[in-house]
Every structure is written in C-alpha cells, then in structure tokens.
C-alpha cells in the first residue's frame, strides 16, 4: 500500500489539513494518508504555551478525520526520540511496516526551506515527495499536486479562538466541542 505521511503539529487540526488528506486519497496519489502528529517540530520556534498537549492534538485529529475514508491519525512518533526528525520517522516506519511504500507530503511553505531539514538529501533520495500548494508560496523547482487551496493556518485559528471568534467553518464541529470542553487555546 502507498501511504502518504503528512506530518505536523496539528495545533489544532483544521479543514485545510483534512481536505488536503482527503484529496490525496481521492485522486489516487496515495492509498492512505497518515496524519503524523508530531510531539515537537524541530524547526518551529512557536511559543510552547500555545501548544495543546500531544494527547489533545491526537484526539482532535481523530475527531476531525473519523468520517474520512483513507485518512488515519498516527501517534507513531510518540516513542521516537525528540525532536522528531522526518528521516528518523520514515526509517522507523519502513522497518515497522515493510509491506508499505511511504511518500512524504510537504507543503510549499516547508518545501522552500526543505534544505534545512535534517538529512534532507537522504529524504529526497530514499522517499517520493508530494508537494502541495500553500497561499503565498511559489514552488518552481518541483511539480506540485493539484489539491484544494485553503488560506488558513493553525496559528490564525488559535488567535481566533483566544478572541472568541467563530471558527466553525474551519474546524470540525466535534473539534470545536472538544476545545470548548477542555478549555484549549483560550487563555
């Protein structure tokens, strides 16, 4: 099976994430997309106080994807060394699931600084990469996949949640309910 590995903080997971994953499966680019919830992104300098717990981010991703065929939430990185380097994850996945082919899913924003990723040359050599478009990021050195484009970010959603703004159009209703029940992102 061809598995797209779509890693991220998913803090919180939103419609842009889920619709991209759905499109990759529907278009037959991969058989499944595994949302790989990262315990700690080594390239993000985000204020850690803005992060929901790892367990909360995994649970929100599960709620948001429960009704999407071919999209699976994975906490595979949980026991891996922190920070979570993509190459470490990909090699560990290959060892744990030798029957699958793994394809890395990367946004155009991340592609622009892909050379800064730990062992990026080895990733490019060993694994196929699907680059998807992001608003405001032009990619000319590799082909991009034709997927829906959503101008939203988790950072903007966290700010909107702190201000009490309506985020229902971007967040799955069960994720909204979970955030309210747990008091996540509201400071």
C-alpha positions, 0 to 999 in steps of 0.5 A: 500500500502507498501511504502518504505521511503528512506530518505536523503539529496539528495545533489544532487540526483544521479543514485545510489539513483534512481536505488536503488528506482527503484529496490525496486519497481521492485522486489516487496519489496515495492509498492512505494518508497518515496524519503524523502528529508530531510531539515537537517540530524541530524547526518551529520556534512557536511559543510552547504555551500555545501548544495543546498537549500531544494527547489533545492534538491526537484526539482532535485529529481523530475527531476531525478525520473519523468520517474520512475514508483513507485518512488515519491519525498516527501517534507513531512518533510518540516513542521516537526520540525528540525532536522528531526528525522526518528521516528518523520517522520514515526509517522507523516506519519502513522497518515497522511496516515493510509491506508499505511504500511511504511518500512524504507530503510537504507543503510549499511553505516547508518545501522552500526551506526543505534544505534545512531539514535534517538529512534532507538529501537522504529524504529526497533520495530514499522517499517520493515527495508530494508537494502541495500548494500553500497561499503565498508560496511559489514552488518552481523547482518541483511539480506540485499536486493539484489539491484544494487551496485553503488560506488558513493556518493553525496559528490564525485559528488559535488567535481566533479562538483566544478572541472568541471568534467563530471558527466553525467553518474551519474546524470540525464541529466535534473539534470545536466541542472538544476545545470548548470542553477542555478549555484549549487555546483560550487563555 
